[in-house]
Amino acid sequence: MKMWPTGQRRMALAVIAAGGIAALSLAACGSSAPSASAQVPASAKQTIVFATQGLGTEGTATAAAVKAFEKLHSNIHVTILSLSPTSDVAEQQLEHYFIGDSSTPDVVTTDVTWPSTFARSGWIANLASRHPDTSSFFAGQMATGEYKGGVYALPWFVNAEGLYYRTDLIKSPPKTEAQLVSDAKSAVAKDHSLKEGLAFEGAEYEGAVTAWQSFGAQIGLKDLSNIDTPANTAALTFMYDAIHTYKIAPSAVTGWEESNVQAAWLSGQTPFALNWPYIFQLSQSKGSNGKPAYPAVYNKTAWIPFPSATPQSSLGGDDLAINARSTHQAAAYEFIKFLTSVSTQDTRAIAAGDPPSVTAAYNSRLYTAAPYFKDEKAVYAVVTPRPVTPVYPSISSQFQTMISAVLSGEGTPSAELKATAPTVQQLFSTAGSS
């Protein structure tokens, strides 16, 4: 295999990625959606396929929602098609169906960064003609489902990435990165049951990008013309220093995903962990015997934005979309309306810890059953989306390669950012030409 200098390799990958995006768009133009006469009415007896992620309590909550929907709509059966819990793999699985012009799955769960890409390729249906109440959702997440004036996806649940800390070990939330490092070192020195001071996602996948953003990286649409900035360097440097300089994070985090961070936190082996809201629900959960499921963190959990110079939390979450080739779009939309109803949203939040995407779902029922949702407001207040652009998957791939190179010590933050910036700029420029 020919080995190219870093900058040349990234530029070559950018050209390949841009070409691939164009090819997919052309391929999509060659296929057409089913005619109106081919569509099955929602009143007919039928089966729809729902492609979604979700393990543990999330998977159980989805199965319960399907059962409740089928009780209300006895003529519609919903089959769950399980996608990989790893977002990058799940995206590839969906693309496999789309590129093959498959009429199933009918309803798909998409990461908030996917709808614009799917919409440009003609893979998901425009829901605008169904007149969804877009004002009922958080505006920031609703924007992730919109593309060129159309509505291609509706928010299912919102996610924001923040910093968990143990209240029995950390007496007051850190207000700076320096304080976090000091607190982590002190906690590990005092409590020998701790294995590390900070857990975060560092594997070469999308989770590392959200971690970088939550640590302070500025990667919004307006920033893509030049990502080689002091803020981005500082965030990338902290990730490296946490492992190699401060030694509060183990070298193993270079292979860690959300599930690894979850395990480290719930087992009580770290005083700090960067992760998503569902961890709060798990931390406060009880087993069938009525005792805390995770005693190390039960009633000892707090959650704040990461204390960077300008605190922010990476916007995550899932949207719901309909396969443009589906012949069951009416039933599929009924299912989406059910999943985004206030009652269903509250039920899922209480059972699985997934924060509702519908603003009206933040009500007394939710707060009575799960009061920790009130404590999560500080993180939601500084939520920051990743770029909403069809070329984001290719841009993210560049980010992932860059972060991995830095964390493994193959390149410095400044050198990797300088090498990656032109490639990202070129990729972003292709979005305006389609």
DOKOLBA-762744 format. One record per residue (C-alpha): chain; x, y, z. Coordinates in Angstrom, 2 decimals. Layout:
# residues N
cadena,xx,yy,zz
A,X,Y,Z
...
//
This chain:
# residues 434
cadena,xx,yy,zz
A,0.00,0.00,0.00
A,1.30,3.43,-0.95
A,1.80,5.60,2.11
A,1.16,9.29,1.50
A,2.05,12.25,3.74
A,-0.83,13.08,6.10
A,-2.02,16.15,4.22
A,-1.97,14.41,0.83
A,-3.75,11.36,2.22
A,-6.54,13.49,3.66
A,-6.92,15.46,0.45
A,-7.15,12.25,-1.56
A,-9.80,10.91,0.80
A,-11.71,14.15,0.43
A,-11.76,13.84,-3.35
A,-12.91,10.22,-3.09
A,-15.59,11.13,-0.53
A,-16.86,14.06,-2.59
A,-17.04,11.81,-5.65
A,-18.89,9.18,-3.66
A,-21.45,11.71,-2.46
A,-22.04,12.89,-6.01
A,-22.40,9.29,-7.22
A,-24.98,8.50,-4.55
A,-26.96,11.60,-5.49
A,-26.94,10.59,-9.15
A,-27.97,7.05,-8.25
A,-30.87,8.37,-6.20
A,-32.01,10.50,-9.12
A,-32.30,7.33,-11.18
A,-34.94,5.79,-8.92
A,-38.41,7.09,-8.16
A,-40.72,6.87,-5.18
A,-43.81,4.66,-5.41
A,-46.81,6.30,-7.06
A,-49.71,7.51,-4.94
A,-51.84,4.62,-6.18
A,-49.28,2.14,-4.84
A,-49.55,3.53,-1.30
A,-51.42,1.42,1.25
A,-53.94,3.45,3.32
A,-53.38,3.63,7.06
A,-56.74,1.89,7.63
A,-55.66,-1.29,5.84
A,-54.30,-4.36,7.60
A,-50.53,-4.24,7.15
A,-47.05,-4.66,8.62
A,-44.46,-1.91,8.80
A,-40.77,-2.35,9.62
A,-39.07,-0.02,12.11
A,-35.27,0.10,11.88
A,-33.83,1.39,15.11
A,-31.01,1.19,17.62
A,-31.35,0.57,21.34
A,-30.08,-1.93,23.86
A,-31.12,-2.63,27.44
A,-33.73,-0.22,28.80
A,-33.91,1.63,25.48
A,-34.69,-1.56,23.58
A,-37.28,-2.54,26.18
A,-38.89,0.91,25.97
A,-39.11,0.69,22.18
A,-40.74,-2.75,22.36
A,-43.26,-1.41,24.90
A,-44.07,1.57,22.66
A,-44.65,-0.73,19.70
A,-47.00,-2.87,21.77
A,-48.95,0.20,22.91
A,-49.21,1.49,19.33
A,-50.48,-1.86,18.06
A,-53.13,-1.85,20.78
A,-54.44,1.48,19.45
A,-54.01,0.46,15.80
A,-54.95,-3.21,15.69
A,-54.63,-3.30,11.90
A,-50.97,-2.23,11.91
A,-48.25,-4.61,13.01
A,-44.78,-3.21,13.66
A,-41.68,-5.35,13.20
A,-38.50,-4.05,14.80
A,-35.32,-4.30,12.75
A,-32.39,-3.89,15.15
A,-29.50,-1.73,13.99
A,-25.99,-1.71,15.42
A,-25.57,0.33,18.63
A,-22.53,1.94,16.99
A,-23.79,4.94,15.02
A,-21.34,4.64,12.12
A,-22.27,0.99,11.54
A,-25.99,1.71,11.86
A,-25.69,4.40,9.20
A,-23.97,1.94,6.85
A,-26.72,-0.60,7.48
A,-29.43,1.89,6.52
A,-27.50,2.98,3.43
A,-27.37,-0.66,2.36
A,-31.18,-0.75,2.22
A,-31.47,2.67,0.61
A,-28.90,2.08,-2.12
A,-30.64,-1.20,-2.94
A,-33.96,0.68,-3.41
A,-35.56,-1.49,-0.73
A,-39.12,-0.57,0.26
A,-38.30,-1.59,3.83
A,-37.60,-0.57,6.49
A,-40.56,1.81,6.42
A,-39.61,3.92,9.44
A,-36.00,4.57,10.32
A,-34.22,6.04,13.30
A,-31.53,8.47,12.21
A,-28.80,10.23,14.12
A,-29.34,13.99,14.05
A,-26.46,14.33,11.57
A,-27.92,12.02,8.89
A,-31.23,13.49,7.59
A,-29.74,16.11,5.26
A,-27.51,13.47,3.66
A,-30.39,11.03,3.28
A,-32.71,13.76,1.97
A,-30.27,14.95,-0.69
A,-29.89,11.37,-1.92
A,-33.67,10.99,-2.20
A,-33.77,8.20,0.37
A,-36.29,9.62,2.86
A,-39.70,11.13,2.25
A,-40.58,14.81,2.59
A,-43.15,15.00,5.39
A,-44.14,18.61,4.77
A,-47.38,17.62,3.02
A,-48.46,15.91,6.25
A,-48.18,19.24,8.09
A,-46.33,18.13,11.23
A,-46.37,20.57,14.15
A,-42.70,21.47,13.99
A,-43.12,24.12,16.70
A,-43.76,21.41,19.31
A,-40.09,20.32,19.19
A,-36.89,21.96,20.39
A,-35.94,24.28,17.54
A,-32.30,23.22,17.45
A,-33.11,19.57,16.92
A,-36.01,20.26,14.57
A,-33.54,22.01,12.27
A,-31.60,18.74,11.87
A,-34.56,17.21,10.02
A,-35.06,20.08,7.58
A,-33.43,20.33,4.16
A,-33.99,22.88,1.41
A,-37.40,23.91,2.74
A,-38.62,20.37,3.30
A,-39.26,18.41,6.50
A,-37.58,15.03,6.21
A,-37.35,13.88,9.82
A,-39.01,14.61,13.17
A,-37.14,14.57,16.49
A,-37.64,11.44,18.60
A,-35.55,12.25,21.63
A,-32.91,14.84,22.33
A,-29.46,14.13,23.71
A,-26.74,16.37,25.05
A,-23.31,15.27,26.19
A,-22.17,16.48,29.60
A,-19.79,15.75,32.44
A,-20.92,13.41,35.22
A,-19.25,13.70,38.61
A,-19.51,11.82,41.88
A,-20.94,14.10,44.56
A,-19.44,11.98,47.35
A,-15.95,12.46,45.91
A,-16.22,15.89,44.28
A,-17.72,18.38,46.71
A,-18.34,21.18,44.20
A,-18.53,21.04,40.40
A,-15.30,22.11,38.68
A,-15.52,25.46,36.94
A,-12.33,25.11,34.90
A,-10.41,22.34,33.20
A,-7.54,22.87,35.64
A,-9.87,22.34,38.58
A,-11.26,19.17,36.98
A,-7.74,17.78,36.56
A,-6.86,18.65,40.17
A,-10.09,17.15,41.52
A,-9.61,13.97,39.48
A,-6.06,13.49,40.72
A,-7.06,14.11,44.33
A,-9.98,11.67,44.14
A,-7.82,8.89,42.69
A,-5.15,9.49,45.33
A,-7.68,9.24,48.17
A,-9.91,6.42,46.91
A,-7.97,3.40,45.69
A,-11.12,1.78,44.27
A,-10.92,4.32,41.44
A,-9.11,3.14,38.32
A,-9.04,6.47,36.47
A,-9.94,10.10,37.02
A,-11.86,10.76,33.79
A,-13.63,8.49,31.32
A,-14.54,9.62,27.81
A,-15.01,8.23,24.29
A,-11.73,8.17,22.38
A,-12.21,5.41,19.81
A,-12.06,6.31,16.12
A,-15.79,6.83,15.59
A,-18.44,9.55,15.90
A,-18.33,9.49,19.70
A,-14.81,10.92,19.68
A,-16.08,13.85,17.60
A,-18.89,14.63,20.05
A,-16.40,14.37,22.92
A,-14.09,16.83,21.14
A,-17.02,19.21,20.63
A,-18.15,18.85,24.24
A,-14.59,19.63,25.33
A,-14.93,22.97,23.52
A,-14.27,22.44,19.79
A,-16.06,24.89,17.49
A,-17.25,22.91,14.45
A,-20.54,24.52,13.46
A,-21.35,25.40,9.85
A,-19.76,28.83,10.17
A,-16.53,27.25,11.44
A,-15.90,24.73,8.66
A,-14.06,27.16,6.39
A,-11.15,26.95,8.85
A,-11.09,24.55,11.79
A,-7.44,25.35,12.61
A,-8.34,27.63,15.52
A,-7.15,28.17,19.11
A,-10.41,26.77,20.55
A,-10.16,23.57,18.53
A,-6.48,23.19,19.36
A,-7.22,23.64,23.06
A,-9.98,21.00,23.05
A,-7.83,18.51,21.15
A,-4.87,19.23,23.43
A,-6.96,18.54,26.52
A,-7.97,15.16,25.13
A,-4.32,14.29,24.55
A,-3.14,15.70,27.88
A,-5.82,13.86,29.84
A,-4.19,10.61,28.71
A,-0.50,11.40,28.27
A,0.27,14.47,30.40
A,-2.20,14.61,33.30
A,-2.67,10.82,33.22
A,-6.21,11.07,34.58
A,-7.58,9.02,31.66
A,-6.17,5.57,30.81
A,-4.58,4.88,27.45
A,-7.44,2.43,26.93
A,-9.83,5.33,26.20
A,-8.36,5.44,22.69
A,-10.59,2.42,22.09
A,-13.53,3.39,24.30
A,-17.07,4.03,23.10
A,-20.14,5.12,25.12
A,-20.68,1.63,26.53
A,-17.15,1.56,27.96
A,-17.63,4.94,29.60
A,-20.98,3.76,30.97
A,-19.38,0.68,32.51
A,-16.59,2.71,34.09
A,-19.06,5.14,35.63
A,-21.69,2.70,36.91
A,-19.08,0.41,38.44
A,-17.73,3.32,40.46
A,-14.23,3.28,39.00
A,-14.13,6.96,37.97
A,-15.15,10.27,39.62
A,-15.72,11.97,36.23
A,-17.25,10.69,33.00
A,-18.36,12.35,29.78
A,-21.59,10.80,28.53
A,-25.24,11.23,27.62
A,-28.41,11.78,29.74
A,-29.49,8.13,29.92
A,-26.64,7.52,32.37
A,-28.52,9.62,34.93
A,-31.52,7.28,34.74
A,-29.31,4.22,35.10
A,-27.42,5.77,38.02
A,-30.70,6.28,39.90
A,-32.29,2.96,38.98
A,-33.20,0.15,41.37
A,-33.21,-3.59,40.90
A,-36.15,-5.95,41.31
A,-35.26,-6.24,45.00
A,-35.81,-2.52,45.48
A,-32.14,-1.83,46.13
A,-29.96,0.49,44.02
A,-28.85,-1.25,40.85
A,-25.53,0.62,40.97
A,-24.79,1.51,44.59
A,-21.46,3.18,43.77
A,-23.25,6.07,42.05
A,-26.82,5.93,43.42
A,-27.76,9.36,44.84
A,-24.15,10.40,44.20
A,-24.59,11.58,40.62
A,-24.52,15.11,39.22
A,-24.26,16.33,35.63
A,-22.90,19.61,34.25
A,-21.57,21.04,30.98
A,-17.87,20.32,30.58
A,-16.01,23.30,32.15
A,-14.18,24.54,29.05
A,-13.53,28.25,28.47
A,-16.98,28.52,26.90
A,-19.06,25.57,28.17
A,-21.09,23.74,25.56
A,-22.61,20.29,25.11
A,-22.64,18.36,21.85
A,-26.14,17.83,20.51
A,-26.99,14.22,19.99
A,-30.32,12.49,19.79
A,-32.35,10.62,17.24
A,-34.83,11.65,14.56
A,-37.50,9.59,12.85
A,-37.87,9.42,9.07
A,-39.83,7.47,6.46
A,-38.22,5.49,3.65
A,-39.06,7.27,0.38
A,-39.55,3.85,-1.28
A,-42.02,2.60,1.34
A,-45.56,1.79,0.21
A,-46.80,2.09,3.81
A,-46.06,5.77,4.39
A,-49.46,6.62,5.88
A,-49.14,3.94,8.58
A,-45.50,4.86,9.08
A,-46.48,8.46,9.78
A,-49.15,7.34,12.26
A,-46.43,5.42,14.07
A,-44.14,8.46,14.15
A,-46.98,10.63,15.52
A,-47.50,8.09,18.29
A,-43.80,7.97,19.20
A,-43.66,11.78,19.39
A,-46.85,12.21,21.44
A,-46.44,13.75,24.91
A,-47.59,10.64,26.76
A,-45.32,8.27,24.84
A,-42.39,10.66,25.20
A,-42.85,10.86,28.98
A,-43.17,7.09,29.27
A,-39.90,6.54,27.39
A,-38.08,9.21,29.38
A,-39.11,7.63,32.68
A,-38.33,4.09,31.56
A,-35.14,4.62,29.54
A,-33.86,8.07,30.47
A,-34.15,9.42,26.91
A,-35.00,13.14,27.16
A,-38.18,14.08,25.27
A,-37.87,16.02,22.04
A,-41.33,17.51,22.57
A,-41.22,20.53,24.88
A,-44.67,19.83,26.38
A,-43.38,16.50,27.70
A,-41.37,18.36,30.35
A,-44.25,18.40,32.80
A,-45.24,17.41,36.33
A,-45.66,13.75,35.39
A,-42.06,13.59,34.19
A,-40.58,15.56,37.09
A,-42.50,13.56,39.70
A,-41.30,10.23,38.32
A,-37.80,11.37,37.35
A,-36.80,14.59,39.15
A,-33.27,14.43,37.74
A,-34.62,15.79,34.45
A,-34.79,19.17,36.19
A,-31.06,18.92,36.94
A,-30.29,18.33,33.27
A,-31.47,21.77,32.19
A,-28.02,23.33,32.61
A,-26.56,20.97,30.02
A,-29.44,21.46,27.58
A,-29.05,25.25,27.93
A,-25.68,25.15,26.14
A,-26.42,22.44,23.59
A,-24.47,22.87,20.34
A,-25.31,20.97,17.12
A,-22.79,19.41,14.81
A,-22.88,20.79,11.25
A,-26.23,20.20,9.53
A,-24.94,19.49,6.03
A,-25.16,16.52,3.63
A,-21.38,16.23,3.62
A,-21.07,15.92,7.40
A,-20.40,12.14,7.31
A,-17.31,12.76,5.18
A,-16.23,15.69,7.35
A,-16.72,13.61,10.48
A,-14.54,10.88,9.01
A,-11.75,13.44,8.73
A,-12.31,14.53,12.33
A,-12.21,10.93,13.52
A,-8.92,10.24,11.76
A,-7.42,13.45,13.15
A,-8.50,12.78,16.75
A,-7.28,9.20,16.61
A,-3.87,10.33,15.34
A,-3.56,12.82,18.19
A,-4.71,10.51,20.97
A,-2.38,7.74,19.81
A,0.53,10.16,19.74
A,1.06,9.92,15.98
A,0.69,13.68,15.53
A,0.38,16.85,17.58
A,-2.94,18.72,17.89
A,-1.64,21.74,16.00
A,-0.09,19.71,13.17
A,-3.15,17.48,12.72
A,-5.55,20.43,12.69
A,-3.41,22.25,10.16
A,-3.33,19.16,7.94
A,-7.06,18.48,8.25
A,-8.39,22.03,7.80
A,-7.99,22.26,3.97
A,-9.68,18.90,3.46
A,-12.66,19.88,5.60
A,-12.94,23.17,3.73
A,-12.93,21.37,0.38
A,-15.57,18.88,1.51
A,-17.79,21.67,2.83
A,-17.50,23.54,-0.45
A,-19.05,20.57,-2.27
A,-22.26,20.94,-0.25
A,-23.05,24.25,-1.88
A,-22.92,22.82,-5.38
A,-25.74,20.32,-4.97
//
